[in-house]
Amino acid sequence: MDTAFTGVEGQLGITAACRLTGRSRATHYRRLKPPAPHTLRIGWHTPASVHFGTAEEVRDQRAVTLAGAYARHPERFGRRPTPPEIPRKAWINDPAKRRETEPQTS
């Protein structure tokens, strides 16, 4: 399907190719650049786990599981696995990186 889409896209453009193949434009662009998972930046925890303070407990349980897997099958790992650290601060929009916007005049 992707090769057919690419062939049609080159001739007709993205909008027409999407209409012809029944694919939404959002799906097309997501396949070009998939979004990063939201949990990647917070140590593979859900936002709720970090918010409600259960992330440390979950991380400890993961450490035990990873240690057990490493003990049973060390050949599967390049190095001893450890769960990622939990960041102390996590922002959706970091205030330190925000630009000050100028007031609108209309």
C-alpha positions as CSV (number, residue, x, y, z in Angstrom):
1,M,0.0,0.0,0.0
2,D,2.8,2.4,0.8
3,T,4.5,1.9,-2.5
4,A,1.3,2.4,-4.4
5,F,0.7,5.6,-2.3
6,T,4.2,6.9,-3.1
7,G,3.7,6.3,-6.8
8,V,0.4,8.2,-6.9
9,E,1.6,10.9,-4.6
10,G,4.4,11.7,-7.0
11,Q,1.9,12.2,-9.8
12,L,-1.1,13.8,-8.1
13,G,0.1,15.3,-4.9
14,I,-0.5,14.4,-1.3
15,T,-4.1,15.5,-0.9
16,A,-5.3,13.7,-4.1
17,A,-3.3,10.6,-3.2
18,C,-4.8,10.5,0.3
19,R,-8.3,10.8,-1.2
20,L,-7.6,8.1,-3.8
21,T,-6.2,5.6,-1.3
22,G,-8.6,6.4,1.6
23,R,-5.7,7.5,3.9
24,S,-6.1,10.6,6.0
25,R,-3.4,13.2,5.6
26,A,-2.6,13.0,9.3
27,T,-1.9,9.3,8.9
28,H,0.4,10.1,6.0
29,Y,2.4,12.7,7.9
30,R,2.5,10.5,11.1
31,R,4.2,7.7,9.0
32,L,6.7,10.2,7.7
33,K,7.6,11.3,11.3
34,P,6.1,9.2,14.1
35,P,5.6,11.1,17.3
36,A,7.9,10.3,20.2
37,P,6.2,8.3,23.0
38,H,5.1,10.6,25.9
39,T,6.7,8.2,28.5
40,L,10.2,8.4,26.9
41,R,11.0,11.6,28.7
42,I,9.8,10.4,32.1
43,G,11.7,7.2,32.4
44,W,9.0,5.0,30.7
45,H,6.4,5.8,33.4
46,T,3.0,7.1,32.8
47,P,2.3,10.7,33.7
48,A,-0.1,9.4,36.4
49,S,2.6,7.3,38.0
50,V,4.9,10.2,38.2
51,H,2.2,12.6,39.4
52,F,0.9,10.3,42.2
53,G,4.3,9.3,43.4
54,T,4.3,5.6,42.5
55,A,7.1,5.9,39.9
56,E,9.9,5.1,42.4
57,E,8.1,1.9,43.5
58,V,7.5,0.9,39.9
59,R,11.1,1.6,39.0
60,D,12.3,-0.6,41.9
61,Q,10.1,-3.4,40.7
62,R,11.5,-3.1,37.2
63,A,15.0,-3.2,38.6
64,V,14.3,-6.5,40.3
65,T,12.7,-7.9,37.1
66,L,15.7,-6.8,35.0
67,A,18.2,-8.2,37.5
68,G,16.4,-11.5,37.4
69,A,16.3,-11.6,33.6
70,Y,20.0,-10.7,33.5
71,A,20.9,-13.5,36.0
72,R,19.0,-16.1,34.0
73,H,20.2,-15.0,30.5
74,P,23.3,-12.7,30.6
75,E,24.1,-13.6,27.0
76,R,21.0,-11.6,25.9
77,F,22.3,-8.3,27.2
78,G,25.3,-6.3,26.1
79,R,25.6,-4.8,29.6
80,R,23.7,-5.1,32.9
81,P,20.3,-3.5,32.4
82,T,19.0,-0.8,34.7
83,P,15.7,1.1,34.5
84,P,16.1,4.7,33.4
85,E,16.3,7.4,36.1
86,I,13.1,9.4,36.8
87,P,13.6,13.0,36.1
88,R,12.8,15.4,39.0
89,K,11.1,17.8,36.7
90,A,9.1,17.1,33.6
91,W,7.4,19.7,31.5
92,I,5.1,19.6,28.5
93,N,6.1,23.2,27.7
94,D,9.2,24.2,29.8
95,P,8.7,27.7,31.0
96,A,12.5,28.4,30.9
97,K,12.5,27.7,27.1
98,R,9.4,29.8,26.3
99,R,9.7,33.0,24.4
100,E,7.9,36.0,25.7
101,T,5.1,36.8,23.3
102,E,4.3,40.4,22.4
103,P,0.8,41.6,23.2
104,Q,-1.5,41.5,20.2
105,T,-2.7,44.8,18.9
106,S,-5.8,44.8,16.8
